[in-house]
Amino acid sequence: MTELAVAVGQLRIDFDGSPQCRFGGGQVAPSQLQIAQARMRLDAFGREFVELTQGSKPNPAYHGQSTLSKWRISNPRIIHFQQQSEFWKPRWFKPKLATFQERLGGRIALAAEINIAAISILTYNLHLESRADDDLRLAQLNDVLHDAASYDSARTIILAGDLNLNASKLGAAGALSRAGFCEATPNARVATTPARHMLESGRHIDWAFVRGSIQAHKGKVHNSVKASDHYPISFELRISD
């Protein structure tokens, strides 16, 4: 039996060519990012968007997802979702201000394999669309589940990220269950974002699921960590050797 810990934070990193990088809702100096990468040692990055109102021609602002691991990462690839929101597209009537977040590109999932001794774990790092309804988000989730279906049902898989929906609700929960995934963290009971106003207790939108010869336990939402507009989540895995 092999045990390891997994943490899922705000998986979006913006590189805008400035002396700092934005991580989630806050700012981190390059040295902090380098320390994190050194501790993890290896990472894969998938680009979602080019930010048109930030960065410059020699230093474009890329927006995407990163998977970091203490173990070797192999076979990284990007799954471009078939359905996308039109919200981010540049419009002639919009002022060229960062507030309007004009972008080129689209939402993605970053797939990669993490190799621990003789064990290979397939990971899907998701960021589903925020500017749409749940029907579009479910279509994007189904793109990933369709990809996962191409592997043997015993394949060890982690699927995690900012889903921008409550995955305990019928549509998403049913799709994930039919695909063989089990919830890894108690996110249906504990919000993964701070409250946006007095009438809200926070949203349940960051999730992790596992499949195959793997068991998740000690799942936790770290709602005391205020570094972003999302709380990190973590869990431990038991892998059958």
C-alpha positions in Angstrom: 0.0 0.0 0.0 1.5 3.4 -1.1 0.3 6.6 0.5 0.8 10.2 -0.7 -0.6 13.6 -0.1 -2.3 15.8 -2.8 -3.1 19.5 -2.6 -5.3 21.4 -5.1 -5.0 25.2 -5.1 -6.1 27.9 -7.5 -4.6 26.2 -10.5 -4.4 29.3 -12.7 -1.1 31.2 -13.1 -0.9 34.4 -15.1 2.5 35.4 -16.6 2.4 39.0 -17.7 6.0 39.9 -18.2 6.2 42.0 -15.1 8.5 41.4 -12.1 5.8 39.5 -10.4 3.4 36.7 -11.1 -0.3 36.6 -10.1 -1.3 33.5 -8.3 -5.0 33.2 -7.7 -6.2 36.5 -6.2 -2.9 37.7 -4.8 0.7 38.6 -5.9 3.7 36.4 -5.4 7.3 37.3 -6.1 9.2 35.2 -8.6 11.4 33.8 -5.8 8.3 32.4 -4.1 7.1 30.8 -7.3 10.6 29.4 -7.8 10.7 28.0 -4.3 7.4 26.2 -4.9 8.6 24.8 -8.2 11.9 23.7 -6.5 10.0 21.9 -3.8 7.7 20.2 -6.4 10.7 19.9 -8.8 8.6 19.3 -11.9 5.6 20.9 -13.6 3.5 21.1 -16.7 1.8 24.2 -17.9 -1.2 24.5 -20.3 -2.1 27.8 -21.8 -5.7 28.8 -21.9 -5.7 32.5 -23.0 -3.6 35.3 -24.1 -4.7 38.4 -22.2 -5.0 41.3 -24.7 -5.1 44.2 -22.2 -2.1 43.0 -20.2 1.5 42.2 -21.1 3.2 43.4 -24.3 4.3 42.0 -27.6 7.7 40.8 -26.4 6.2 39.7 -23.1 2.6 38.4 -23.7 0.4 37.7 -20.7 -0.5 34.0 -20.7 -3.3 32.6 -18.6 -3.5 28.9 -17.9 -3.1 25.9 -15.6 -0.1 24.3 -14.0 0.3 20.9 -12.5 3.3 20.5 -10.1 4.7 17.3 -8.7 7.5 16.0 -6.6 7.7 13.0 -9.0 8.3 12.8 -12.7 5.6 14.2 -15.0 5.2 12.7 -18.5 2.9 12.9 -21.5 1.4 16.4 -20.8 -1.3 17.4 -23.2 -4.1 19.9 -23.5 -7.8 19.1 -24.0 -9.5 22.1 -25.7 -13.2 22.1 -24.7 -15.5 21.9 -27.7 -18.0 24.5 -26.3 -16.7 27.9 -25.2 -18.2 31.1 -23.9 -18.2 34.1 -26.2 -17.7 36.5 -23.2 -13.9 36.8 -23.5 -13.7 37.6 -27.2 -12.5 41.1 -28.1 -15.2 43.5 -29.3 -14.7 46.7 -31.2 -16.9 48.6 -28.8 -15.1 47.6 -25.6 -12.4 50.0 -24.2 -9.0 48.5 -24.1 -8.9 48.2 -20.3 -7.9 45.3 -18.1 -11.3 45.5 -16.4 -12.9 44.0 -19.5 -10.5 41.0 -19.6 -10.4 40.6 -23.4 -8.7 37.4 -24.3 -7.8 35.0 -27.2 -8.1 31.3 -26.6 -10.5 29.1 -24.6 -10.9 27.0 -21.5 -8.9 23.8 -21.3 -8.1 20.7 -19.2 -4.4 19.9 -18.7 -3.8 16.1 -18.7 -0.5 14.6 -17.5 0.8 11.4 -16.0 2.7 11.4 -12.7 5.0 8.5 -12.2 5.7 7.2 -8.7 8.0 4.2 -8.8 6.1 1.6 -10.9 2.8 3.5 -10.5 1.5 5.9 -13.1 -1.3 8.3 -12.1 -3.2 10.1 -14.9 -4.2 13.6 -13.8 -6.8 16.0 -15.2 -6.4 19.6 -14.1 -9.6 21.4 -15.0 -10.8 25.0 -15.1 -14.4 25.1 -16.4 -16.0 28.3 -17.7 -17.1 30.9 -15.2 -19.1 33.1 -17.6 -21.9 30.7 -18.6 -24.5 28.4 -17.2 -24.1 24.9 -15.9 -25.1 23.3 -19.2 -21.9 24.6 -20.8 -19.8 23.6 -17.9 -21.3 20.1 -18.0 -20.4 19.9 -21.7 -16.8 20.8 -20.8 -16.7 18.3 -18.0 -18.0 15.6 -20.4 -15.1 16.3 -22.8 -12.8 15.2 -20.0 -14.9 12.2 -19.0 -15.0 11.1 -22.6 -11.2 11.3 -22.7 -11.0 9.3 -19.4 -13.3 6.6 -20.9 -10.6 5.8 -23.5 -8.6 4.2 -20.6 -9.2 0.9 -18.8 -11.6 1.3 -15.9 -8.9 0.2 -13.5 -6.6 3.1 -14.6 -5.6 5.3 -11.6 -6.9 8.8 -12.3 -7.2 12.1 -10.4 -9.6 14.7 -11.7 -9.5 18.1 -9.9 -9.8 21.8 -10.3 -12.1 24.8 -10.4 -15.3 23.4 -11.9 -17.3 26.6 -11.3 -20.3 24.4 -10.4 -21.5 22.4 -7.5 -20.5 18.9 -8.5 -22.8 17.3 -5.8 -25.8 18.4 -7.9 -27.6 15.8 -10.0 -26.1 16.5 -13.5 -22.4 16.6 -12.6 -22.7 14.0 -9.8 -24.4 11.5 -12.1 -21.9 12.0 -15.0 -18.9 11.5 -12.6 -20.5 8.5 -10.9 -21.2 6.8 -14.2 -17.6 7.4 -15.2 -16.4 5.6 -12.0 -15.2 8.7 -10.1 -15.5 9.1 -6.3 -15.4 12.4 -4.4 -12.0 13.0 -2.6 -12.9 16.0 -0.5 -16.0 17.1 1.5 -16.8 20.0 -0.7 -20.5 19.5 -0.8 -20.6 20.4 2.9 -17.8 23.0 3.1 -17.6 26.0 0.7 -14.4 26.4 -1.3 -14.6 30.2 -1.7 -15.2 33.1 0.7 -18.7 34.6 0.8 -19.2 37.4 -1.8 -21.9 39.1 0.2 -23.8 38.9 3.5 -26.5 36.6 2.1 -24.0 34.0 0.8 -21.9 31.5 2.8 -19.5 30.8 -0.1 -19.6 28.6 -3.2 -18.9 24.9 -3.6 -17.0 25.0 -6.9 -13.5 23.4 -6.4 -13.5 19.7 -6.5 -11.3 16.5 -6.6 -12.3 13.0 -7.7 -10.4 9.8 -8.0 -10.9 6.5 -10.0 -9.2 3.2 -10.2 -7.1 1.3 -7.6 -6.9 4.3 -5.3 -8.6 5.5 -2.2 -8.9 9.1 -1.0 -9.1 10.0 2.7 -8.5 13.0 5.0 -10.0 15.3 2.5 -10.0 18.9 3.7 -11.0 22.5 2.6 -8.4 24.9 4.0 -10.7 27.8 4.6 -8.2 29.6 6.9 -5.9 30.2 3.9 -6.8 33.6 2.5 -4.2 33.8 -0.3 -6.7 33.7 -3.2 -10.4 34.0 -3.9 -10.5 30.2 -3.6 -9.5 28.0 -0.7 -7.0 25.2 -1.3 -8.2 21.6 -0.9 -6.2 18.6 0.0 -6.5 14.9 0.5 -4.3 11.8 1.0 -4.3 8.8 -1.3 -3.8 5.1 -0.7 -2.7 3.3 -3.8 -3.0 -0.5 -4.0 0.4 -1.9 -5.0 
